[in-house]
Amino acid sequence: MTHDRDTESWFASVDSRDTTEVVSAVEHETAAEPESWPEIAVESGFAESQAEYYDRLHETTVSATSEQVQSAERADDQQIIHCVRAFDDCERTANEVAERVGEWAGSLFDDVDTGVEGARTLGRRDPEGPLERRVIDLARTVSGLDDQRDELRAYIETHLPTVAPNLAEMAGPLLAARLIALAGGLKSLARNPAGTVQVLGAEDALFAHLSGNAPSPKHGVIFTHEIVRGTRPEDRGSAARAFAGKLVIAARVDHYRGSYDPGIHEDLHDRMETIRAREMTADEWPSSRPPASWLRRRLQSRHARRSRSRRANGRWMAGLGSPPVETGCHDRAGDGHRTPGWRNRVVSRGCRRDDR
């Protein structure tokens, strides 16, 4: 029995001095049922005591965890997250330092432009003293940060299509990188529902809404895309929902399949055509036949008006309200007298009703 237990242990055929082999055994070896592994380790000679067994097990599990963390951190989507955050840091720092350079240089020079471009121009000057050298060196630092920002953007635009081809094609490399960074990775983005992706980047507005101090946000960082920003305000909610739904599908395809799927982009294009068709009037339609969605809304509106009219007639006949008013006279004779079926008709403005 002891021999069988020894052969089933995770350390049965492991050299205790080889850390790599021990880590591999901890990660992959299994047993049919739990046993008293410290006692078996002492009996088999893997460890001299149970305390030594626990020490080696602790060292092995820490080493295995470190390898898994390093592997996860070195993943392509995590490198994209670091890159886009560094891009934002360079942009923010360059703008802040450029403001300081503009204020400082304005006290020393007459013709000084503001912003990053002003700092670039100032950095080309030759200093005439130690004070001017400090200002010009700071302006050159701003120029270097701006150059680094451009290089990071070029890396994102080049590398992201290999990590998430569908997401990069649909949202653009920079916006796709921001979505991955806000979600915490491509896997997390793929597992999020469309409603969460829709408001990524609008956490402050969402929390204000949950506390009852603001309306619900319609969109977050996806507003920077032309699909949402280029839609009229009345339809931006629908556009944001449609765009977020397709973004989630694209992220799932990128994470689980890793190949480009043109069908997702065609579906988004068709959906956006339907949404933006609401902006068109009857004179702007490309053909004489209006869109099916417009006809559906017209029928629903007509049905709602008829339902309201029937309810108003019922309240009037029951003596609970005033006569409904509509344009035109509906009595058949044209003299305001009762006609067959007059109870189901609407008495119009100016038409009298005989006393019953």
N, C-alpha and C positions, 0 to 999 in steps of 0.2 A: 504493500500500500504506500509506503514511504517512497519507493522508487517511482511509482506512478505519479505521486504528487510532485516529486522533484522534476520529472520530465514535463509536467504541465505548467510549471512556474515560468514567469516571464524571464527569469534570469538563468534558466536551465543551461543554455548553451552560450552564455555570454561571458566574455573576459571582463572581470570587474575593473581592470586597469584601463580598458579601452572606453573612453567616455562616449565616443561616437556610436559605438556598438550598443552600449547601455541605453543611450537616448533612443536609438532606433527600436530597441526591444520594448521600451516603455510606450512608445507611440503605436506600435503595431501588434504586439503580442496580446493574446486573450486567453482566458481560462473558462472552463465550463461552469464553474461555481467558485465562490470565494473560499479561500483557505487561510490558514495562519501562516502568511508568507514570512514574517520575521523568524519564526521557528524553523521553517523549511530552509531559509537562507543560511541559518547557522548550521543546520544539519548537513547541507550540501557543500559547505565551505565557501559560499559566496561572501559571507561576512563572519567575523569572529564573534560578534555579539549582536543582539537586537538593536542596541543603540547605534552601532556602526552601520547596520542595515538602513536605519532611518536616516542617518547622515548621508549615505550614498543615494538613497531615494530622493531626499531633498535636493541634493546637488544635481541629480539627473533631471528632475522635473523642472527646476529653475533653468537649466541649460536648454531643455526642450522648449520651454515657454519663450526664452530669449530668441531662439531660432525662428519660432513662429512669428513673433512680433517683428523681427527684422525682415522676414519674408513679406509680411503684410505691409510694412512701411515702405519697402522697396517696390511695391506694385506700381504699375504704370499710372493708375488713377490717383494714387496718393502723391506721386511726383507731380502730377498735374495740379493737385490741390496746393502743394507748396509753391509751385510756379505762379499760379494765379494770385495767391496771397502776396507773394513777393512783388508781383506786378502792381497790385494795389498799394502796397507799402511804398514802392518807388515813386508812384504817381503822387500819392498824398504828401510824402516828404519833400519831393521836388517842388510842389506848389507852395508848401508852407515856407521852405527855405527861400524860394524865389521872392515871396512877399517881404521877408526880412532883408534880403539883398536889395530889393527896390527901395525900401525905406532908408537903409544905410547909405546906398550909393546916391540917393537923392540929395543927401546932405553934403556930398563931396563933388558931384558932377552936375552939370546943368541939363544935359540932354540924356536922360535915362528912361528907358521903357520899362514897363512892369511885366510881371509874369515870367514864365520860363524862357520865352524868346528874348525878353529884355536881358535876362541873366546870360543867355548865350552871347548876345551882342557885347555885353560888358566884359565877358570873359576873353574876348579877343583884344582887349586893350593892353597896353604895356604900362605897368605900374610905375609911378614916379616917386614913390615913397613907401615906407613900411605900412602905413595905414591903408593906402590904396592897394597894396599887395594883399592885405587881409581880405578886403572886400572882393577883389578880383578872383582870388583863390576860392572864396566861397561861391562866387558865381560859376566858376568852372566845376565846382562840386555839383551844383544844380544841373549843369549841362551833362555831367557824367551820369547822374541819376536818371535823367531823361533818356539818354542813350541806352542805359541798361533796361529801362522800361520798354523801349522799342524792341530790344533784343528778346526780352521775355515774351512779348506779344508775338513776335515772329516764331519763337519756339512753340508757343501754344498752338498757333495756326498751322504749323507744320506737323506737330506730333499728335495732336488730339484726334485727327481723322483716323489714325492707326489704332487708337485706344477705343474710341466710340464713333464709328463712322456714321451711323444713322443720326445720332444726337448732334454731331458736328454739322452734318448737312442740313438738318432741320432748324436748329437754333443758331448756327454759326459757332465757330470754335470758341470765341471768348465767352459768350453767354452760356454755352454748354459747360465750359470749365467752371464758371461761377455756380451753375446749378449743382455740379458734382461736388464743389467745395462746400456749398451750403448744406447739402444732404449728408456730407461726410464720406462720400465715396460713390462709385458707380453702383455697387451692390445695394447700398442704402437708398439711392435714388430709384433704382428699379423696384424696390419693395414698397416705396411710398405710394399712397393713393393719389389720384389726379388732383383732388382738392388740396392736398398738402403741397404738391408741386406748384399749384397755381399761386399760392401766397408765399412761397419761399422768398425771403428778403423783405417781407412786410410784417415781421414779427411784432414790432412795436404797435403798428396799427391793429393787428389781430388781437393783441392783449388789451389794447384800449377798447376794442369792441366787446371782448369777453367781460370786461369790467363795467360795461354799459355806458361808456363815455364817447363812443364813436360808432359809425356804421361799419358793417362788415367790409373788409377790403376786397376788391374785385381781382386784384393781381398784385404780384410782387415784382421781382427782378425781371420777369418775362415781359414787363411793359416796355423795356428797351428794344424789343424786337418789333419790326415793322408790321407784323401780323396783328399785334395788339395796338401798338401806337398809331398805326395808320388807319384804324377802324374808327368810325364815328363814336362819340361817347355813349350813345344809346345802345350800341351793340358790342361795346368792349367787354362786357361781362360774358356774353356768349362766345366771343372770339377767344378770350382768355381760357374759358373752360375747354373749348375745342382744342386749343393749342396745348394746354397742359395735359389733356388726355393722350394726345399723340406723342408728346414728349415722354410720357411714362412708357408707352408702348415701345418707342425707339430705344429707351434706356434698357428695357427688358430684353429686347432683341440683341443689343450690344453686349449685355452681360452674359446672357445664357447661350446665345448662338454665335455672336461675334462676327456676323457677316452683314453686308449691306442689303437692305430690303427696299426696293423702290416703291412697293405697294403702299407703304406707310405714308410716304410723301404725296402720292397721288390722292389718297383718301383725305389728307389734310387740305390739299388744294381744292378738292371738290367741296369740302365742308365750308371753307372760307368763301368760295364763290356763292354758296347758298346764303351765308350770313350777310355778305356785302350786297347781295341782290336786294336786300331790304331797303337800301338807300336809293334805289332806282325808282323813278316815277313811271307812269304808264307811257309817257312820251319818250323815255330813255331806253325802253326795252328794245333789245336788238331784233325782235320779231314781233309779229302781231299777236302772238299768244303769250299771255303773262305767265310767270313762273307758277308752278303748282303750289308752292308754299304761300304765295300771295292769294291765290284762289281759296286755299284752305282757311286762311285768316279771314277773308271776306265772308265765307259761309259761316264761320264761327261767330263773327260779329253780327251777322244778320239773325242767326238763331238766338243770340243773346238779346237783341232788341225785341224780337217777337215774344220771347219769354217774359221780358219786363212789361211789355204791353198787355199780355194776358193776365199777369199778376195785378196790374193796375185796374184792368176791367173787373176782375173778381172782387177787388176791394171796393170799387165803386158800386157794383151791384149789391154788395152786402151792406152798403150804407156806411162804410168805414173811411171813405175818402171822397175827394172832389173828382169830377169827371176828368178822365185823361184828355190831353190836348195833343192833336197832331194837325198837320197842314192838310187842307182839302176836306171836302164834305163827302161822307161815305153813305149817305142815304140814297137809295136807288131813285126815288122820285125827285129828289132835289129840293123838297119843301120842308125837310126836317121831320116829317112824320115817320111813324113806325113802319118798318118793312119787315118781311119774313127774315128771321135770323138776326134781328137788330141787337139782341142781347150779346152776340158774339162779335159785334162791330164796335168801332171806336167812334165816339161822338167828337167831331172836330170843332175847332174854334169858330164861333159864330153860328153853329147849328143848334136849334132849340130842340128840346125833348118834351113831348106831350106828357101831361100828368097821367100816371097810371091809375 
